[in-house]
Amino acid sequence: MSKLQIKALVYQLLCFAALFFLTRYIVDAFTNVSGVWIPVTAFVVGTLLSPKFQAVRTKDGEKMFMSWLFVKGIREVK
């Protein structure tokens, strides 16, 4: 794995983790969901809402791209 691929993986993990813990807290505090359904709900919401990062080799070198539900199209990050 290249350095940029590792960076994309770390960004994706951090974004997912932030959304997972935020969603887990909100579901636990404001709904009647209990047991194993709290982390399951947080996992699904975190997976759907987190941005996707990918490192791609192009003719200009390796670049990182991001795709997100709230942003139209694919954006170049680095």
MARTIDO-113440 format. One line per field, with one value per atom (N, C-alpha, C): residue number from 0; residue in three letters; atom name; y, z, x. Coordinates in Angstrom, 3 decimals, decimal comma. Layout:
! residues N
resi: (NUM:...)
resn: (ALA:...)
name: (CA:...)
y: (Y:...)
z: (Z:...)
x: (X:...)
END
This chain:
! residues 78
resi: (0:0:0:1:1:1:2:2:2:3:3:3:4:4:4:5:5:5:6:6:6:7:7:7:8:8:8:9:9:9:10:10:10:11:11:11:12:12:12:13:13:13:14:14:14:15:15:15:16:16:16:17:17:17:18:18:18:19:19:19:20:20:20:21:21:21:22:22:22:23:23:23:24:24:24:25:25:25:26:26:26:27:27:27:28:28:28:29:29:29:30:30:30:31:31:31:32:32:32:33:33:33:34:34:34:35:35:35:36:36:36:37:37:37:38:38:38:39:39:39:40:40:40:41:41:41:42:42:42:43:43:43:44:44:44:45:45:45:46:46:46:47:47:47:48:48:48:49:49:49:50:50:50:51:51:51:52:52:52:53:53:53:54:54:54:55:55:55:56:56:56:57:57:57:58:58:58:59:59:59:60:60:60:61:61:61:62:62:62:63:63:63:64:64:64:65:65:65:66:66:66:67:67:67:68:68:68:69:69:69:70:70:70:71:71:71:72:72:72:73:73:73:74:74:74:75:75:75:76:76:76:77:77:77)
resn: (MET:MET:MET:SER:SER:SER:LYS:LYS:LYS:LEU:LEU:LEU:GLN:GLN:GLN:ILE:ILE:ILE:LYS:LYS:LYS:ALA:ALA:ALA:LEU:LEU:LEU:VAL:VAL:VAL:TYR:TYR:TYR:GLN:GLN:GLN:LEU:LEU:LEU:LEU:LEU:LEU:CYS:CYS:CYS:PHE:PHE:PHE:ALA:ALA:ALA:ALA:ALA:ALA:LEU:LEU:LEU:PHE:PHE:PHE:PHE:PHE:PHE:LEU:LEU:LEU:THR:THR:THR:ARG:ARG:ARG:TYR:TYR:TYR:ILE:ILE:ILE:VAL:VAL:VAL:ASP:ASP:ASP:ALA:ALA:ALA:PHE:PHE:PHE:THR:THR:THR:ASN:ASN:ASN:VAL:VAL:VAL:SER:SER:SER:GLY:GLY:GLY:VAL:VAL:VAL:TRP:TRP:TRP:ILE:ILE:ILE:PRO:PRO:PRO:VAL:VAL:VAL:THR:THR:THR:ALA:ALA:ALA:PHE:PHE:PHE:VAL:VAL:VAL:VAL:VAL:VAL:GLY:GLY:GLY:THR:THR:THR:LEU:LEU:LEU:LEU:LEU:LEU:SER:SER:SER:PRO:PRO:PRO:LYS:LYS:LYS:PHE:PHE:PHE:GLN:GLN:GLN:ALA:ALA:ALA:VAL:VAL:VAL:ARG:ARG:ARG:THR:THR:THR:LYS:LYS:LYS:ASP:ASP:ASP:GLY:GLY:GLY:GLU:GLU:GLU:LYS:LYS:LYS:MET:MET:MET:PHE:PHE:PHE:MET:MET:MET:SER:SER:SER:TRP:TRP:TRP:LEU:LEU:LEU:PHE:PHE:PHE:VAL:VAL:VAL:LYS:LYS:LYS:GLY:GLY:GLY:ILE:ILE:ILE:ARG:ARG:ARG:GLU:GLU:GLU:VAL:VAL:VAL:LYS:LYS:LYS)
name: (N:CA:C:N:CA:C:N:CA:C:N:CA:C:N:CA:C:N:CA:C:N:CA:C:N:CA:C:N:CA:C:N:CA:C:N:CA:C:N:CA:C:N:CA:C:N:CA:C:N:CA:C:N:CA:C:N:CA:C:N:CA:C:N:CA:C:N:CA:C:N:CA:C:N:CA:C:N:CA:C:N:CA:C:N:CA:C:N:CA:C:N:CA:C:N:CA:C:N:CA:C:N:CA:C:N:CA:C:N:CA:C:N:CA:C:N:CA:C:N:CA:C:N:CA:C:N:CA:C:N:CA:C:N:CA:C:N:CA:C:N:CA:C:N:CA:C:N:CA:C:N:CA:C:N:CA:C:N:CA:C:N:CA:C:N:CA:C:N:CA:C:N:CA:C:N:CA:C:N:CA:C:N:CA:C:N:CA:C:N:CA:C:N:CA:C:N:CA:C:N:CA:C:N:CA:C:N:CA:C:N:CA:C:N:CA:C:N:CA:C:N:CA:C:N:CA:C:N:CA:C:N:CA:C:N:CA:C:N:CA:C:N:CA:C:N:CA:C:N:CA:C:N:CA:C:N:CA:C:N:CA:C:N:CA:C:N:CA:C:N:CA:C)
y: (-1,188:0,000:1,245:2,197:3,434:4,355:5,406:6,362:7,047:7,350:8,015:7,071:5,786:4,810:4,666:4,685:4,602:5,853:7,005:8,253:8,237:7,716:7,615:6,671:5,578:4,629:5,255:6,016:6,675:7,730:8,530:9,535:8,876:7,795:7,105:6,529:5,961:5,410:6,500:7,631:8,721:9,310:9,485:10,012:9,041:7,750:6,760:6,711:6,727:6,645:7,840:9,028:10,220:10,123:9,721:9,586:8,439:7,352:6,215:6,618:7,256:7,616:8,706:9,656:10,689:10,083:9,205:8,556:7,645:6,942:6,052:6,851:7,992:8,834:9,365:9,847:10,412:9,348:8,173:7,089:6,662:6,566:6,145:7,184:8,456:9,508:9,886:9,807:10,382:9,386:8,096:7,107:6,014:5,156:4,038:2,754:2,851:1,686:1,192:-0,131:-0,668:-1,906:-2,319:-3,541:-3,390:-4,460:-4,527:-3,604:-3,128:-2,301:-0,899:-0,441:0,888:0,896:-0,015:0,007:-0,408:-1,261:-1,657:-0,440:0,330:1,541:2,551:2,719:3,652:3,197:1,882:1,352:1,646:1,392:1,614:3,096:3,954:5,393:5,892:5,437:5,842:5,396:4,190:3,675:4,469:4,806:5,535:6,998:7,633:9,066:9,439:8,510:8,865:8,990:9,929:10,071:8,903:8,628:7,542:8,148:7,719:8,200:7,069:7,440:6,437:7,076:6,373:6,810:6,100:6,888:6,352:6,817:5,907:6,282:6,831:8,026:8,644:8,907:9,443:9,740:10,894:11,707:12,819:12,409:11,164:10,691:10,171:9,872:9,331:10,472:10,357:11,385:10,729:11,516:11,016:11,717:10,920:11,429:11,107:11,941:11,759:11,787:10,886:10,858:10,895:11,754:11,893:12,111:11,676:11,780:13,238:14,137:15,535:16,430:15,865:16,623:16,004:16,850:16,352:15,972:14,754:14,313:13,826:13,683:13,211:14,371:14,600:15,701:15,204:15,930:15,605:16,224:15,413:15,894:16,266:15,395:15,650:15,053)
z: (0,000:0,000:0,000:-0,794:-0,856:0,304:0,455:1,527:1,373:0,147:-0,101:0,137:-0,164:0,110:1,616:2,374:3,830:4,370:3,812:4,235:3,923:2,770:2,411:3,368:3,722:4,660:6,037:6,489:7,794:7,783:6,721:6,614:6,648:5,915:5,866:7,240:7,920:9,250:10,248:10,213:11,142:10,911:9,659:9,356:9,801:9,532:9,960:11,481:12,162:13,624:14,246:13,717:14,242:14,073:12,890:12,656:13,469:13,633:14,411:15,862:16,496:17,901:18,103:17,187:17,272:17,149:16,178:15,976:17,146:17,669:18,806:20,016:20,275:21,387:21,170:19,965:19,677:19,777:19,222:19,287:20,729:21,503:22,897:23,736:23,491:24,322:23,944:22,681:22,243:21,688:21,681:21,192:22,232:21,995:22,890:22,419:21,492:20,994:22,100:22,260:23,324:22,841:23,640:23,351:22,178:21,398:20,277:19,130:19,141:18,047:18,031:19,162:19,198:18,320:18,522:17,628:16,196:15,999:14,635:13,879:14,528:13,908:13,638:14,593:14,413:13,279:13,149:12,069:10,702:10,560:9,271:8,910:9,858:9,590:9,292:10,055:9,811:8,462:8,058:6,750:5,614:5,745:4,681:4,585:5,712:5,701:5,608:5,844:5,828:4,393:4,180:2,840:2,517:1,237:0,766:0,133:0,586:0,068:-0,696:-1,790:-2,583:-3,238:-3,171:-3,838:-5,188:-6,231:-7,593:-8,287:-9,026:-9,839:-11,172:-11,491:-12,762:-13,544:-14,745:-15,541:-14,932:-14,092:-13,418:-12,076:-11,690:-10,392:-9,576:-8,334:-7,479:-6,846:-6,875:-6,330:-5,452:-4,516:-3,638:-3,993:-4,083:-4,425:-3,323:-3,224:-2,224:-2,875:-2,450:-2,874:-1,617:-1,634:-0,441:-0,873:-0,053:-0,331:-0,479:0,283:0,313:-0,667:-1,418:-2,394:-3,766:-4,731:-6,072:-6,763:-7,276:-8,022:-7,135:-7,762:-7,077:-7,010:-5,826:-5,637:-5,416:-5,963:-5,729:-4,398:-3,512:-2,208:-2,249:-2,803:-2,845:-4,074)
x: (0,838:0,000:0,878:0,478:1,243:0,840:1,606:1,372:0,006:-0,367:-1,650:-2,826:-2,658:-3,714:-3,940:-2,872:-2,997:-3,682:-3,330:-3,964:-5,464:-5,848:-7,259:-7,992:-7,366:-7,959:-8,147:-7,157:-7,252:-8,351:-8,436:-9,498:-10,880:-11,020:-12,303:-12,656:-11,685:-11,914:-12,284:-11,587:-11,883:-13,274:-13,646:-14,981:-16,068:-15,863:-16,840:-16,935:-15,801:-15,801:-16,509:-16,266:-16,930:-18,443:-18,878:-20,321:-20,919:-20,174:-20,663:-20,910:-19,911:-20,064:-21,109:-21,181:-22,209:-23,603:-23,792:-25,083:-25,425:-24,434:-24,679:-25,166:-24,544:-24,975:-26,390:-26,662:-27,988:-29,074:-28,825:-29,816:-30,033:-28,970:-29,089:-29,820:-29,554:-30,119:-31,556:-31,900:-33,165:-34,178:-33,879:-34,850:-35,037:-35,997:-36,264:-35,589:-34,666:-33,945:-33,019:-32,944:-32,099:-31,362:-30,385:-29,652:-28,710:-28,646:-27,714:-28,143:-29,367:-29,862:-29,258:-28,746:-28,101:-26,845:-25,883:-24,706:-25,018:-26,010:-26,385:-26,917:-27,776:-28,319:-27,204:-26,305:-25,190:-24,276:-24,054:-23,220:-23,838:-25,127:-25,795:-25,774:-26,114:-26,130:-24,720:-23,741:-22,357:-21,851:-22,219:-21,802:-22,427:-23,692:-24,376:-23,954:-23,657:-23,384:-21,913:-21,004:-19,577:-19,064:-18,135:-17,556:-16,632:-16,504:-15,646:-14,396:-13,225:-11,954:-11,281:-10,581:-9,873:-8,659:-7,531:-6,308:-6,214:-5,967:-5,948:-4,678:-4,058:-2,898:-3,406:-2,986:-3,339:-2,052:-2,194:-1,000:-0,199:-0,855:-0,167:0,428:0,272:0,746:-0,432:-0,167:-1,223:-2,021:-3,341:-4,223:-5,280:-5,804:-6,858:-8,172:-9,228:-10,539:-11,527:-12,583:-13,602:-14,984:-15,825:-17,217:-18,064:-19,098:-19,936:-21,367:-22,283:-23,708:-24,140:-23,542:-23,962:-23,210:-22,273:-21,495:-21,738:-22,054:-22,324:-21,022:-20,970:-19,814:-18,686:-17,536:-16,332:-15,352:-14,781:-13,855:-12,449:-11,485:-10,088:-9,670:-9,116:-8,691:-7,223:-6,400:-4,974:-4,360)
END
